[in-house]
Amino acid sequence: MLLASAQAVPGSEYRALVCLFLNGGNDSFNMLAPRGVAEHAEYAAVRQDLAIPAANFLPINPLNSAQVGRQLGVHPGMPELAQLFEDGNAAFVANVGTLVEPGVTKAGFASGLAKLPVGLFSHSDQIEQWQTSLPDTRSGIGWAGRAADLLNAQNAHPAVSMNISLAGSNVWQTGNSVFEYAITPDGAVGLTGYSKEWVQEYGTRQIRSAAVDGQLAMEYANVFQRTFAGSQRSALDAYDLFSGATSGSLPVGANFPSSNLGGQLQMIARTIAGRDALGAQRQTFFVSLGGWDHHDEVLVNQANMLPVVSQAVGAFYHALELLGIQNNVTLFLASDFGRTLSSNGRGSDHAWGGNTFVVGGAVDGKKIYGAYPDLYADNPLDVGRGRLIPTTSVDSYFAELALWLGVPRASLPLVLPNIGRFYDTAGSGAPVGFLPV
């Protein structure tokens, strides 16, 4: 049978964000690159052995091409993403990164007068800051977690958090009172060897299940025992609720690639399809794909890995269309940082600003947002080896997503404490422009 809410009326108030995190630092100036003669020549001169020929890029035709000021192309291994863009269901956001304050300059960076993110160019710090949006401090609370602290009460069943992770524990979805519900591409994780229907079981499984039920039925005087038993009951209730909600099949034609990322996004599609059974009005999902720290073999690695991203994202959007829910779900890309434009002889190293994309029916697509930078060596944004100062802050990028999800403007500083440095929350305009807010 189809999952119950697959037939839900389109245009419901349900909304969901999907964060696709590329662990290691995506070399995104090969994902979205200039293909015009003059601009590609600058790109090729600075990228050297890391450059892709202009003719190989998939051409895109942004509606705001005059504003972009150059011809751009998508990596040849990402035809699904390029088609989503051309169809108006995807947009790129150029040169995004962690910023403590606006207006950072090359001179300010060199002099040490500019306020810079903690641990700039460090994997651990930048992964954390892309998930907390707090580049001036270290924190274990993420901005989706803070959003869930505000929005989770809109969901009918508190047993399953509005924050669902396919990649285990993560900072992005960790709030002060709301945490992620971790699942796998196969679904919820239950108690090994336990069945609520243990009367119909045999042998060790029946004995184990009966013992667990006996433990859960007891009243404990010890506070730690009582707390543990309560947590176990809640976990089993969540497992039953989630498993039941996602037990059906997706619509015919919702086919996903066999990659791990394809499996993660397929499980998200199943969860979204079961949203009514979960009583969900707001959800966030976290998926990740590792292996992007390409200090060598950039061209080979990207040729193998970017198609995995493109194929999975394309299949996910098609599944959303079949469910009639594409306007209510937005997927966005994140990664540790951009990478150096210049080559280290075999690959690229840790840098700062990079390009991202957003996908969804609500996206004002077929546009490039932010300012796509000049790529020639030693340009005004280049602080060394093609490490580019971001021109769009992660705060602005995430503020757009948070507002669309339903965070009130007045509450935006609770979710993104530094947003006032980059965006007037008292105004009515959008922080970036790619979503209706």
Sequence and secondary structure as in RCSB ss.txt:
>XXXX:A:sequence
MLLASAQAVPGSEYRALVCLFLNGGNDSFNMLAPRGVAEHAEYAAVRQDLAIPAANFLPINPLNSAQVGRQLGVH
PGMPELAQLFEDGNAAFVANVGTLVEPGVTKAGFASGLAKLPVGLFSHSDQIEQWQTSLPDTRSGIGWAGRAADL
LNAQNAHPAVSMNISLAGSNVWQTGNSVFEYAITPDGAVGLTGYSKEWVQEYGTRQIRSAAVDGQLAMEYANVFQ
RTFAGSQRSALDAYDLFSGATSGSLPVGANFPSSNLGGQLQMIARTIAGRDALGAQRQTFFVSLGGWDHHDEVLV
NQANMLPVVSQAVGAFYHALELLGIQNNVTLFLASDFGRTLSSNGRGSDHAWGGNTFVVGGAVDGKKIYGAYPDL
YADNPLDVGRGRLIPTTSVDSYFAELALWLGVPRASLPLVLPNIGRFYDTAGSGAPVGFLPV
>XXXX:A:secstr
 B GGGG  TT S EEEEEEEETT   TTTTEEE SHHHHHHHHHHHGGG   GGGSEE   TTHHHH S EEE 
TT HHHHHHHHTTSEEEEEEEE  SSS   HHHHHHT S   TTTT HHHHHHHHHH  TTS  S  HHHHHHHH
HGGGSS TTS SEEESSSS STT  SS   EEEETTEE   TT  TTGGG  HHHHHHHHHHHHHHHS  SSHHH
HHHHHHHHHHHHHHHHHHHHT SB  TT    SSHHHHHHHHHHHHHHTHHHHT SEEEEEEEE     SS HHH
HHHHHHHHHHHHHHHHHHHHHHHT GGGEEEEEEES  B SS  SSS  B S EEEEEESTTS  S EES     
STT TTBSSTT B  SEEHHHHHHHHHHHHT  GGGHHHHSTTGGGT  TTSSS SSSSS  
